[in-house]
Amino acid sequence: MTRFKLSTKYKAIAIGGSAGSFQPITKILSVIPKDFPLPIFLCLHRLKHVRHGFVEALSIKSLKSIHEPFDKESIKRELVYLAPANYHLSIELGNTMSLSTEGLINNSRPAIDITLESAAYAYRDKLIGILMSGANKDGALGMQKIKDRGGLTIIQDPEESMISTMPNSALSVTEIDHVLKTDQIIEFLLELDQMLRSG
């Protein structure tokens, strides 16, 4: 059994991914219970001109409802919030989210760094950040910010990742709490689910 840093203090999960992350993220979403008690913010690099079909593709196997938020929308813990195509997604104080069309970061909009860094500011040590496969460095600084503010950091094992640049970039800038394969990330989330329900 893998030993994890588990706690009942966590209030949100933020997941980032790019090339090679769709399949493992879909696998994770297929196992997380529908009533998992934390909101999940999902920022994936996606084609900016393709606005339809992505939510549907993720929803095919997901047990939880996947939703593209509106600007200033309130956060509900039972949903997975997917950053919309061509919009940066920020998590705000006061339990809301905001969208922006500011410039590209790491050649990306949505940028994983923006979602992770803003979530770290809003949730501090009560955030879990997960960074999956990807071909650039987006998300590395976001994971560093999560770590700096006391949150828990997890990356997909670079040896398992289809493209290891993204998780390796996070490893190069901060101390990561857990380096896990997809099945171990699922194990972590299911153990967390049980702890939160019993705690």
Secondary structure, DSSP 4 states (H G I P E B T S, - for coil): -------TT--EEEEEE-TT-HHHHHHHHTTS-TT-SS-EEEEE---TT--SSHHHHHHTT-SSEEE-PPTTPBP-TTEEEEPPTT-EEEEETTTEEEEE-PPPBTTBSS-HHHHHHHHHHHHGGGEEEEE---SSSTTHHHHHHHHHTT-EEEEE-TTT-SS-HHHHHHHHHS--SEEE-HHHHHHHHHHHHHHHHH-
